[in-house]
């Protein structure tokens, strides 16, 4: 109401709903200190949301600092690899190096890095849009797209992929890859970039399956879950999640009545973070998970509306990129839990347990709200200054 009074009215209520549902489930699953920590991180996230709106008064301010934000993204992504700072966490038969440990606080810097990369991609593509979309490079008697403007951005993207590969994480690597291809396509409208992206994805997936055991293991867990239940890094989590969804049925067992944390019965590993969507499927059923899907759909619709009404090309691409981050992250995790795709290890935005994810996503929403506020003010101003048309028959304004 104070810093972005004309912003889209849908985003914040839906985000609050998802955040509240996630907190209730985390408090129900336990242990109690998880709910206490999540409540604290929610307060920090709301504070970061307000501070972002206070500091970023115009979206173009971010455009001026694109290379500084790129440097910040590089530092954030490299920090988990620094000795005595990084805090690798075992995930079955591998160790993911995404966390850092500073005093009592442990977090994932890549959550903030993805936002900085989104700003950089939006700024670069907005500036080079014409060069990337219009054929100006002559090869023989034909004009083709000039590949040179694409060089620096491909280098930045490839570096991000290498770092995330070194950290043994496929979830964020996939998210950054999709963000890069989506924003390139949105900036240029050239389908050839999507085709190139699909080819690169196929080649990258093949190479990654041979270089990283985690990639090959998760694909095997997806294709052959029943034969890999009792091995380290196997499909126990995936199978228990499917059992939970099946138990929930249409309306669920009821909040507090699902077998999620009882040691006498099969439980879903990491149910309060990676697999919280399965917890809702168990206790709130298909209807409850459908509500969650619709809520994320509303966020996507609001984000795309903001992108359409944004004042500048940079703001349009920024809003679209931020929407892609939320939408694809939610899609990847939900699709992995229901078996549509291999599990990526990402967390469900605003709902899963985790402080760094929650704070970063609140900052993301603040940037969307700032862009929305600017766009709506511009529309109102243009309508106020428009010259009314007088109809000859009545002399009354017609518009």
One Martini backbone bead per residue (centre of mass of N, CA, C, O) as a GRO file, in nm:
protein
  399
    1UNK     BB    1   0.052   0.064  -0.016
    2UNK     BB    2   0.318   0.247  -0.014
    3UNK     BB    3   0.533   0.136  -0.256
    4UNK     BB    4   0.283  -0.037  -0.436
    5UNK     BB    5  -0.034   0.055  -0.495
    6UNK     BB    6  -0.063  -0.047  -0.824
    7UNK     BB    7  -0.030  -0.330  -0.794
    8UNK     BB    8  -0.089  -0.643  -0.815
    9UNK     BB    9  -0.355  -0.808  -0.623
   10UNK     BB   10  -0.273  -1.126  -0.641
   11UNK     BB   11   0.007  -1.216  -0.544
   12UNK     BB   12   0.023  -1.181  -0.227
   13UNK     BB   13  -0.217  -1.363  -0.141
   14UNK     BB   14  -0.111  -1.625  -0.271
   15UNK     BB   15   0.159  -1.636  -0.125
   16UNK     BB   16   0.035  -1.642   0.160
   17UNK     BB   17  -0.113  -1.906   0.124
   18UNK     BB   18   0.131  -2.089   0.064
   19UNK     BB   19   0.293  -2.018   0.318
   20UNK     BB   20   0.075  -2.109   0.521
   21UNK     BB   21   0.046  -2.402   0.432
   22UNK     BB   22   0.340  -2.481   0.475
   23UNK     BB   23   0.352  -2.420   0.779
   24UNK     BB   24   0.133  -2.614   0.873
   25UNK     BB   25   0.277  -2.872   0.773
   26UNK     BB   26   0.542  -2.836   0.929
   27UNK     BB   27   0.404  -2.832   1.211
   28UNK     BB   28   0.275  -3.115   1.183
   29UNK     BB   29   0.534  -3.288   1.135
   30UNK     BB   30   0.797  -3.189   1.227
   31UNK     BB   31   0.967  -3.059   1.437
   32UNK     BB   32   0.918  -2.767   1.613
   33UNK     BB   33   1.180  -2.608   1.511
   34UNK     BB   34   1.090  -2.586   1.216
   35UNK     BB   35   0.852  -2.390   1.255
   36UNK     BB   36   1.014  -2.168   1.391
   37UNK     BB   37   1.211  -2.119   1.156
   38UNK     BB   38   0.997  -2.059   0.937
   39UNK     BB   39   0.878  -1.812   1.076
   40UNK     BB   40   1.140  -1.649   1.077
   41UNK     BB   41   1.187  -1.657   0.763
   42UNK     BB   42   0.925  -1.514   0.694
   43UNK     BB   43   0.999  -1.247   0.826
   44UNK     BB   44   1.252  -1.201   0.655
   45UNK     BB   45   1.107  -1.207   0.381
   46UNK     BB   46   0.921  -0.966   0.432
   47UNK     BB   47   1.152  -0.770   0.484
   48UNK     BB   48   1.283  -0.806   0.201
   49UNK     BB   49   1.038  -0.708   0.046
   50UNK     BB   50   1.033  -0.418   0.161
   51UNK     BB   51   1.327  -0.335   0.101
   52UNK     BB   52   1.310  -0.370  -0.205
   53UNK     BB   53   1.091  -0.148  -0.246
   54UNK     BB   54   1.266   0.080  -0.121
   55UNK     BB   55   1.523   0.055  -0.311
   56UNK     BB   56   1.348  -0.026  -0.569
   57UNK     BB   57   1.194   0.235  -0.740
   58UNK     BB   58   1.321   0.131  -1.020
   59UNK     BB   59   1.384  -0.096  -1.264
   60UNK     BB   60   1.625   0.058  -1.409
   61UNK     BB   61   1.831   0.031  -1.178
   62UNK     BB   62   1.913  -0.263  -1.250
   63UNK     BB   63   2.025  -0.212  -1.539
   64UNK     BB   64   2.291  -0.054  -1.441
   65UNK     BB   65   2.389  -0.340  -1.267
   66UNK     BB   66   2.451  -0.603  -1.436
   67UNK     BB   67   2.759  -0.666  -1.386
   68UNK     BB   68   2.742  -0.665  -1.080
   69UNK     BB   69   2.532  -0.896  -1.066
   70UNK     BB   70   2.706  -1.104  -1.209
   71UNK     BB   71   2.929  -1.106  -0.999
   72UNK     BB   72   2.747  -1.189  -0.765
   73UNK     BB   73   2.662  -1.460  -0.888
   74UNK     BB   74   2.943  -1.584  -0.901
   75UNK     BB   75   3.009  -1.567  -0.600
   76UNK     BB   76   2.764  -1.729  -0.499
   77UNK     BB   77   2.829  -1.995  -0.662
   78UNK     BB   78   3.131  -2.033  -0.544
   79UNK     BB   79   3.111  -2.042  -0.226
   80UNK     BB   80   3.061  -2.361  -0.177
   81UNK     BB   81   3.379  -2.419  -0.276
   82UNK     BB   82   3.483  -2.301  -0.022
   83UNK     BB   83   3.677  -2.352   0.222
   84UNK     BB   84   3.495  -2.350   0.531
   85UNK     BB   85   3.212  -2.259   0.386
   86UNK     BB   86   3.125  -2.502   0.277
   87UNK     BB   87   2.825  -2.743   0.300
   88UNK     BB   88   2.803  -3.047   0.243
   89UNK     BB   89   2.532  -3.270   0.132
   90UNK     BB   90   2.394  -3.566   0.161
   91UNK     BB   91   2.248  -3.766  -0.131
   92UNK     BB   92   2.321  -4.059  -0.077
   93UNK     BB   93   2.580  -4.107  -0.329
   94UNK     BB   94   2.610  -3.788  -0.274
   95UNK     BB   95   2.739  -3.440  -0.286
   96UNK     BB   96   2.599  -3.135  -0.224
   97UNK     BB   97   2.734  -2.793  -0.316
   98UNK     BB   98   2.511  -2.538  -0.199
   99UNK     BB   99   2.622  -2.478   0.084
  100UNK     BB  100   2.655  -2.252   0.358
  101UNK     BB  101   2.857  -2.161   0.660
  102UNK     BB  102   2.748  -1.902   0.900
  103UNK     BB  103   2.760  -1.997   1.177
  104UNK     BB  104   2.417  -2.064   1.235
  105UNK     BB  105   2.405  -2.033   0.918
  106UNK     BB  106   2.226  -2.197   0.648
  107UNK     BB  107   2.271  -2.177   0.283
  108UNK     BB  108   2.165  -2.083  -0.062
  109UNK     BB  109   2.311  -1.875  -0.291
  110UNK     BB  110   2.160  -1.959  -0.561
  111UNK     BB  111   1.891  -1.817  -0.500
  112UNK     BB  112   2.015  -1.529  -0.559
  113UNK     BB  113   2.162  -1.584  -0.829
  114UNK     BB  114   1.909  -1.623  -1.010
  115UNK     BB  115   1.823  -1.323  -0.994
  116UNK     BB  116   2.081  -1.194  -1.110
  117UNK     BB  117   2.070  -1.348  -1.381
  118UNK     BB  118   1.796  -1.238  -1.473
  119UNK     BB  119   1.883  -0.943  -1.493
  120UNK     BB  120   2.111  -0.986  -1.694
  121UNK     BB  121   1.953  -1.115  -1.922
  122UNK     BB  122   1.748  -0.884  -1.960
  123UNK     BB  123   1.954  -0.660  -2.026
  124UNK     BB  124   2.102  -0.793  -2.267
  125UNK     BB  125   1.855  -0.865  -2.448
  126UNK     BB  126   1.744  -0.576  -2.473
  127UNK     BB  127   2.000  -0.458  -2.618
  128UNK     BB  128   2.031  -0.726  -2.836
  129UNK     BB  129   1.767  -0.790  -2.986
  130UNK     BB  130   1.812  -0.717  -3.286
  131UNK     BB  131   2.074  -0.886  -3.332
  132UNK     BB  132   1.921  -1.166  -3.242
  133UNK     BB  133   1.662  -1.136  -3.468
  134UNK     BB  134   1.833  -1.022  -3.708
  135UNK     BB  135   1.951  -1.072  -4.024
  136UNK     BB  136   2.315  -0.961  -4.079
  137UNK     BB  137   2.478  -1.214  -4.165
  138UNK     BB  138   2.701  -1.305  -4.420
  139UNK     BB  139   2.659  -1.616  -4.620
  140UNK     BB  140   2.727  -1.548  -4.904
  141UNK     BB  141   2.383  -1.508  -5.020
  142UNK     BB  142   2.317  -1.504  -4.708
  143UNK     BB  143   2.119  -1.426  -4.427
  144UNK     BB  144   2.213  -1.435  -4.085
  145UNK     BB  145   2.266  -1.477  -3.771
  146UNK     BB  146   2.455  -1.316  -3.545
  147UNK     BB  147   2.673  -1.477  -3.313
  148UNK     BB  148   2.834  -1.259  -3.145
  149UNK     BB  149   2.623  -1.147  -2.929
  150UNK     BB  150   2.604  -1.445  -2.793
  151UNK     BB  151   2.876  -1.498  -2.656
  152UNK     BB  152   2.871  -1.369  -2.362
  153UNK     BB  153   2.609  -1.517  -2.267
  154UNK     BB  154   2.715  -1.806  -2.308
  155UNK     BB  155   2.947  -1.785  -2.110
  156UNK     BB  156   2.777  -1.726  -1.858
  157UNK     BB  157   2.607  -1.983  -1.875
  158UNK     BB  158   2.836  -2.196  -1.883
  159UNK     BB  159   2.951  -2.123  -1.608
  160UNK     BB  160   2.701  -2.195  -1.445
  161UNK     BB  161   2.699  -2.494  -1.530
  162UNK     BB  162   2.981  -2.571  -1.419
  163UNK     BB  163   2.934  -2.499  -1.125
  164UNK     BB  164   2.682  -2.682  -1.080
  165UNK     BB  165   2.839  -2.937  -1.155
  166UNK     BB  166   3.053  -2.914  -0.926
  167UNK     BB  167   2.800  -2.920  -0.709
  168UNK     BB  168   2.602  -3.156  -0.788
  169UNK     BB  169   2.356  -3.002  -0.948
  170UNK     BB  170   2.047  -3.030  -1.142
  171UNK     BB  171   1.820  -2.835  -1.073
  172UNK     BB  172   1.955  -2.550  -1.118
  173UNK     BB  173   2.070  -2.610  -1.395
  174UNK     BB  174   1.793  -2.643  -1.531
  175UNK     BB  175   1.674  -2.368  -1.453
  176UNK     BB  176   1.888  -2.187  -1.594
  177UNK     BB  177   1.852  -2.304  -1.874
  178UNK     BB  178   1.550  -2.233  -1.911
  179UNK     BB  179   1.580  -1.932  -1.861
  180UNK     BB  180   1.767  -1.870  -2.100
  181UNK     BB  181   1.587  -1.977  -2.334
  182UNK     BB  182   1.327  -1.821  -2.269
  183UNK     BB  183   1.447  -1.529  -2.287
  184UNK     BB  184   1.554  -1.554  -2.575
  185UNK     BB  185   1.279  -1.609  -2.706
  186UNK     BB  186   1.124  -1.356  -2.595
  187UNK     BB  187   1.322  -1.143  -2.725
  188UNK     BB  188   1.305  -1.265  -3.042
  189UNK     BB  189   1.101  -1.501  -3.156
  190UNK     BB  190   1.301  -1.747  -3.211
  191UNK     BB  191   1.275  -2.089  -3.269
  192UNK     BB  192   1.577  -2.172  -3.305
  193UNK     BB  193   1.654  -2.150  -3.003
  194UNK     BB  194   1.482  -2.385  -2.905
  195UNK     BB  195   1.615  -2.602  -3.074
  196UNK     BB  196   1.898  -2.561  -2.964
  197UNK     BB  197   1.819  -2.616  -2.670
  198UNK     BB  198   1.727  -2.910  -2.711
  199UNK     BB  199   1.997  -3.014  -2.813
  200UNK     BB  200   2.166  -2.930  -2.566
  201UNK     BB  201   2.003  -3.094  -2.363
  202UNK     BB  202   2.055  -3.373  -2.480
  203UNK     BB  203   2.362  -3.361  -2.463
  204UNK     BB  204   2.385  -3.287  -2.160
  205UNK     BB  205   2.234  -3.535  -2.050
  206UNK     BB  206   2.432  -3.746  -2.162
  207UNK     BB  207   2.688  -3.642  -2.024
  208UNK     BB  208   2.581  -3.633  -1.727
  209UNK     BB  209   2.521  -3.944  -1.704
  210UNK     BB  210   2.845  -4.003  -1.711
  211UNK     BB  211   2.962  -3.788  -1.492
  212UNK     BB  212   2.692  -3.810  -1.305
  213UNK     BB  213   2.546  -4.016  -1.079
  214UNK     BB  214   2.291  -3.855  -1.004
  215UNK     BB  215   2.157  -3.854  -1.280
  216UNK     BB  216   2.143  -4.159  -1.334
  217UNK     BB  217   1.992  -4.232  -1.069
  218UNK     BB  218   1.728  -4.063  -1.119
  219UNK     BB  219   1.647  -4.203  -1.379
  220UNK     BB  220   1.631  -4.490  -1.260
  221UNK     BB  221   1.420  -4.422  -1.042
  222UNK     BB  222   1.202  -4.347  -1.256
  223UNK     BB  223   1.205  -4.616  -1.435
  224UNK     BB  224   1.304  -4.819  -1.166
  225UNK     BB  225   1.175  -4.813  -0.862
  226UNK     BB  226   1.129  -5.118  -0.750
  227UNK     BB  227   1.455  -5.198  -0.778
  228UNK     BB  228   1.559  -4.922  -0.579
  229UNK     BB  229   1.470  -4.908  -0.271
  230UNK     BB  230   1.737  -5.064  -0.107
  231UNK     BB  231   1.930  -4.837  -0.200
  232UNK     BB  232   2.162  -4.610  -0.220
  233UNK     BB  233   2.000  -4.356  -0.373
  234UNK     BB  234   1.722  -4.440  -0.423
  235UNK     BB  235   1.346  -4.485  -0.446
  236UNK     BB  236   1.207  -4.445  -0.166
  237UNK     BB  237   1.092  -4.160  -0.184
  238UNK     BB  238   0.921  -4.197  -0.440
  239UNK     BB  239   0.748  -4.437  -0.343
  240UNK     BB  240   0.632  -4.306  -0.084
  241UNK     BB  241   0.496  -4.076  -0.236
  242UNK     BB  242   0.300  -4.254  -0.398
  243UNK     BB  243   0.161  -4.379  -0.155
  244UNK     BB  244   0.057  -4.113  -0.041
  245UNK     BB  245  -0.117  -4.030  -0.283
  246UNK     BB  246  -0.292  -4.288  -0.279
  247UNK     BB  247  -0.404  -4.250   0.009
  248UNK     BB  248  -0.549  -3.973  -0.037
  249UNK     BB  249  -0.682  -3.930  -0.297
  250UNK     BB  250  -0.928  -3.697  -0.325
  251UNK     BB  251  -0.945  -3.577   0.004
  252UNK     BB  252  -0.793  -3.729   0.206
  253UNK     BB  253  -0.713  -3.798   0.549
  254UNK     BB  254  -0.632  -3.550   0.689
  255UNK     BB  255  -0.510  -3.342   0.908
  256UNK     BB  256  -0.293  -3.568   1.090
  257UNK     BB  257  -0.360  -3.872   0.934
  258UNK     BB  258  -0.098  -3.916   0.809
  259UNK     BB  259   0.188  -4.125   0.720
  260UNK     BB  260   0.473  -3.927   0.771
  261UNK     BB  261   0.616  -3.961   1.098
  262UNK     BB  262   0.586  -4.263   1.165
  263UNK     BB  263   0.812  -4.508   1.267
  264UNK     BB  264   0.601  -4.763   1.226
  265UNK     BB  265   0.593  -4.637   0.941
  266UNK     BB  266   0.608  -4.540   0.641
  267UNK     BB  267   0.806  -4.279   0.513
  268UNK     BB  268   0.887  -3.957   0.390
  269UNK     BB  269   1.154  -3.832   0.284
  270UNK     BB  270   1.183  -3.504   0.318
  271UNK     BB  271   0.879  -3.387   0.357
  272UNK     BB  272   0.938  -3.069   0.441
  273UNK     BB  273   1.077  -3.022   0.152
  274UNK     BB  274   1.092  -3.193  -0.118
  275UNK     BB  275   0.790  -3.353  -0.021
  276UNK     BB  276   0.537  -3.161   0.046
  277UNK     BB  277   0.339  -3.233  -0.182
  278UNK     BB  278   0.287  -3.524  -0.078
  279UNK     BB  279   0.159  -3.439   0.189
  280UNK     BB  280  -0.088  -3.301   0.060
  281UNK     BB  281  -0.183  -3.556  -0.096
  282UNK     BB  282  -0.239  -3.720   0.162
  283UNK     BB  283  -0.420  -3.500   0.348
  284UNK     BB  284  -0.579  -3.342   0.077
  285UNK     BB  285  -0.543  -3.452  -0.189
  286UNK     BB  286  -0.638  -3.373  -0.502
  287UNK     BB  287  -0.776  -3.108  -0.419
  288UNK     BB  288  -0.532  -2.979  -0.274
  289UNK     BB  289  -0.329  -2.991  -0.512
  290UNK     BB  290  -0.506  -2.825  -0.705
  291UNK     BB  291  -0.494  -2.564  -0.548
  292UNK     BB  292  -0.187  -2.531  -0.579
  293UNK     BB  293  -0.179  -2.522  -0.885
  294UNK     BB  294  -0.368  -2.276  -0.914
  295UNK     BB  295  -0.191  -2.080  -0.757
  296UNK     BB  296   0.049  -2.091  -0.956
  297UNK     BB  297  -0.120  -2.003  -1.201
  298UNK     BB  298  -0.182  -1.720  -1.092
  299UNK     BB  299   0.111  -1.628  -1.081
  300UNK     BB  300   0.164  -1.660  -1.382
  301UNK     BB  301  -0.057  -1.471  -1.484
  302UNK     BB  302   0.042  -1.219  -1.334
  303UNK     BB  303   0.330  -1.214  -1.453
  304UNK     BB  304   0.243  -1.187  -1.754
  305UNK     BB  305   0.084  -0.928  -1.715
  306UNK     BB  306   0.324  -0.760  -1.622
  307UNK     BB  307   0.490  -0.797  -1.882
  308UNK     BB  308   0.280  -0.659  -2.075
  309UNK     BB  309   0.272  -0.370  -1.889
  310UNK     BB  310   0.543  -0.287  -1.918
  311UNK     BB  311   0.751  -0.011  -2.000
  312UNK     BB  312   0.995  -0.196  -2.081
  313UNK     BB  313   1.197  -0.432  -2.209
  314UNK     BB  314   1.337  -0.502  -1.949
  315UNK     BB  315   1.082  -0.536  -1.772
  316UNK     BB  316   0.953  -0.758  -1.937
  317UNK     BB  317   1.186  -0.967  -1.910
  318UNK     BB  318   1.200  -0.972  -1.605
  319UNK     BB  319   0.912  -1.068  -1.547
  320UNK     BB  320   0.929  -1.324  -1.717
  321UNK     BB  321   1.173  -1.453  -1.572
  322UNK     BB  322   1.051  -1.465  -1.286
  323UNK     BB  323   0.812  -1.644  -1.373
  324UNK     BB  324   0.979  -1.883  -1.472
  325UNK     BB  325   1.106  -1.956  -1.205
  326UNK     BB  326   0.850  -2.027  -1.049
  327UNK     BB  327   0.709  -2.218  -1.252
  328UNK     BB  328   0.942  -2.427  -1.305
  329UNK     BB  329   1.001  -2.507  -1.015
  330UNK     BB  330   0.719  -2.615  -0.954
  331UNK     BB  331   0.703  -2.817  -1.188
  332UNK     BB  332   0.950  -2.996  -1.132
  333UNK     BB  333   0.866  -3.096  -0.847
  334UNK     BB  334   0.580  -3.205  -0.912
  335UNK     BB  335   0.664  -3.393  -1.149
  336UNK     BB  336   0.861  -3.567  -0.976
  337UNK     BB  337   0.648  -3.678  -0.768
  338UNK     BB  338   0.435  -3.799  -0.996
  339UNK     BB  339   0.632  -3.903  -1.253
  340UNK     BB  340   0.682  -3.716  -1.512
  341UNK     BB  341   0.969  -3.672  -1.387
  342UNK     BB  342   1.257  -3.644  -1.277
  343UNK     BB  343   1.413  -3.578  -0.996
  344UNK     BB  344   1.568  -3.254  -0.891
  345UNK     BB  345   1.560  -3.114  -0.579
  346UNK     BB  346   1.369  -2.905  -0.556
  347UNK     BB  347   1.166  -2.648  -0.425
  348UNK     BB  348   0.868  -2.536  -0.313
  349UNK     BB  349   0.750  -2.242  -0.338
  350UNK     BB  350   0.673  -2.115  -0.005
  351UNK     BB  351   0.642  -2.424   0.132
  352UNK     BB  352   0.908  -2.518   0.188
  353UNK     BB  353   1.170  -2.587   0.370
  354UNK     BB  354   1.352  -2.276   0.380
  355UNK     BB  355   1.517  -1.976   0.389
  356UNK     BB  356   1.653  -1.894   0.117
  357UNK     BB  357   1.409  -1.948  -0.062
  358UNK     BB  358   1.206  -1.758   0.076
  359UNK     BB  359   1.361  -1.492   0.048
  360UNK     BB  360   1.408  -1.494  -0.260
  361UNK     BB  361   1.100  -1.508  -0.337
  362UNK     BB  362   1.024  -1.236  -0.207
  363UNK     BB  363   1.206  -1.067  -0.385
  364UNK     BB  364   1.076  -1.150  -0.649
  365UNK     BB  365   0.796  -1.031  -0.585
  366UNK     BB  366   0.893  -0.740  -0.549
  367UNK     BB  367   0.984  -0.702  -0.844
  368UNK     BB  368   0.707  -0.751  -0.966
  369UNK     BB  369   0.562  -0.521  -0.814
  370UNK     BB  370   0.728  -0.290  -0.926
  371UNK     BB  371   0.664  -0.341  -1.225
  372UNK     BB  372   0.357  -0.322  -1.194
  373UNK     BB  373   0.334  -0.034  -1.084
  374UNK     BB  374   0.453   0.105  -1.331
  375UNK     BB  375   0.257  -0.001  -1.549
  376UNK     BB  376  -0.012   0.102  -1.423
  377UNK     BB  377   0.064   0.402  -1.413
  378UNK     BB  378   0.103   0.434  -1.718
  379UNK     BB  379  -0.188   0.364  -1.797
  380UNK     BB  380  -0.332   0.584  -1.634
  381UNK     BB  381  -0.182   0.825  -1.763
  382UNK     BB  382  -0.271   0.770  -2.059
  383UNK     BB  383  -0.579   0.795  -2.001
  384UNK     BB  384  -0.573   1.089  -1.881
  385UNK     BB  385  -0.431   1.215  -2.160
  386UNK     BB  386  -0.648   1.142  -2.333
  387UNK     BB  387  -0.841   1.229  -2.605
  388UNK     BB  388  -1.154   1.290  -2.645
  389UNK     BB  389  -1.426   1.171  -2.833
  390UNK     BB  390  -1.659   1.335  -3.042
  391UNK     BB  391  -1.976   1.294  -3.118
  392UNK     BB  392  -2.184   1.424  -3.358
  393UNK     BB  393  -2.476   1.362  -3.243
  394UNK     BB  394  -2.425   1.450  -2.914
  395UNK     BB  395  -2.133   1.562  -2.799
  396UNK     BB  396  -2.023   1.318  -2.654
  397UNK     BB  397  -1.812   1.134  -2.507
  398UNK     BB  398  -1.666   0.807  -2.625
  399UNK     BB  399  -1.347   0.793  -2.464
   0.00000   0.00000   0.00000
